[in-house]
């Protein structure tokens, strides 16, 4: 496994780390353009870097304050 792949988190784990439903994570990902679609043996999946997760967390926090 390459060093870069170790720093990526799949959608399921990302949602768990951020403690948000996958549907919300997908919505923030689409709105912000964060995350990359990768294809492996199981098919396509969305993956995130830790920096992208941090940015999604900030976006979610700002959105909840505005509501």
JOFEN-V278539 format. One line per field, one symbol per residue. phi: phi as a letter, one per 30 degrees, with the letter a starting at -180 (. if undefined). psi: psi as a letter, one per 20 degrees, with the letter a starting at -180 (. if undefined). burial: I if it has 16 or more other C-alpha atoms within 10 Angstrom, else O. A space follows every 50 residues. Layout:
phi->???
psi->???
burial->???
//
This chain:
phi->.dddddccbdedddddddhbdeddeddddddcicjbdbcbddjdadbbdd ddddddddddddddddd
psi->pqhhhhjqprgghghghilqqhggggghgggijqqqpqpahiaqqpqqrh ghhghgggghghghhh.
burial->OOOOOOOIIIIOOIIOOOOOOIOOIIOIIOOOOIIIOOOOOOOOOIIIIO OIIOIIIOOIOOOOOOO
//
